[in-house]
Amino acid sequence: MVEATLVEEGRRVVSALRTSGVPLDFAVWFANPSSEEMTFAIGSRAIDQMGPTASYQKVVEAIGNFKDDLRHFRLDQIKLTSVESQMGRALFRSFGNKDGDAMVGMYVSPEVVLQQVYAYATA
């Protein structure tokens, strides 16, 4: 289960990204099965346009503006992914441009299997 602290901090990150003008197609927490740590996946079409390095810098800048509100969120938990990648396509189909948050115990698609998923509204 995604901890309430991470859910709230993820919500703050989504807000920070929107405020900073970072295009956001999906944002989800999920359990990383190999390390048992949580990963915060951010999907954006901007990654294809700007490239991964510039996109990551923009995300870090946006989050940096809110760092005092993010006590448990670590930058090494971020996974930027294009909506054109295999994982990105799967997550976007299920969680992209939604009006409300969603908690999913397990998410299975032909492309990816994720556990303990918490998806944020991005519409």
N, C-alpha and C positions, 0 to 999 in steps of 0.2 A: 504494500500500500504506500502511495506517495504521502510523505509526511505533510501535515498541514502547513508547517513552516515553509517547506519547499513550494507548495502550491501557492501560498501567498507571495513569496518572493518571485516565483515565475510570473505571477500576475503583474507584479511591479516591473519586471523586465519587459513584458509585452507592452505595458504602458510607456515605458522609457523608449522603446523602439518606435512606437507610434508617434510619440511626442517629437522624437528626433527625425521623423520622416523616413525611417527605414521601412521599405516595403516588406510586408509580412504576409505570407500565404498560409503558414501554419506554425504552431509552436506547441511542442509536447514534451512532457517528462516521460521517460521510460527507464526501466531497470536494465542495466547493462549486465547480461548474463555471465560474462567472463569475469567481471570484477565485483559484481553486486552493488556497484555504485549507481547513482541515478545520472542519466544523461539528459540534457535539455536540448532538444533538436529544434532548430529554427530553419524553416523553409522559406526561401524567397527567390523570386525571379531575378532579383538584382544580382545574385551570385553569378548568373550566366552573363549578365551585362557588364558588371564591374570586375568580375574575377574574384577568387576566394580571398586573396590577401586584402584587397581594398574593402571587400564586404566585411571581413572580420574586423578590420580597423574601425569601420563605421559602427559595427555592433559594440565593440569595446568602448568607443567614445560615448555612445548613447548610454550604455550601462554605467560608465564612469560618472556621468552626471547625477546618478542616483545611488552611488556606492554607499552612502551613509544609511540608506534604507535597506541595503542588501547585506545582512550580517552572515548568512549561511551560504549564499550563492557564490560559486567559484567559477572563474572564467574557464578553467580546464574541464568543466562539465558541459560546455557548449559544443554542439556539433552543428555546423552550418551545412545545409544540404540544398542543392538545387531541386526545384520541383520537377526537373527533367531527369534526375537520377532515379534509379530503381526504387530506392527507399522513399525518395521525395514524391514520386508518382503515387506510390501506395498510400502514404500518409496524407497527401493532398486530396486524393479521392475520398478518403474517409473523414478527414478532419479539417480540410481547408475551407476557408470562408464560411465558417459556422457562426451562428448567432449566440450560442451558449457553450459553456465549458462542459466537458464530458470526462467521466472516470470510467476506464475500461480495465477490467482485471487482466485480460489477455487479448491481444490483437493479432489476428492471423490473416495473412493474405498470401497469394501465390509468391509474392516477392519477399516478404519479411514476416518474422514472428517476434512480437514484443510482449513483454510482461509489465504489469503495473503501469499502465499508460494513463496519463492525465493530459487531456488536450484543452487548449484555451480557445476562446472565441476569437476569431480573426476577421469577422465580417465587419 
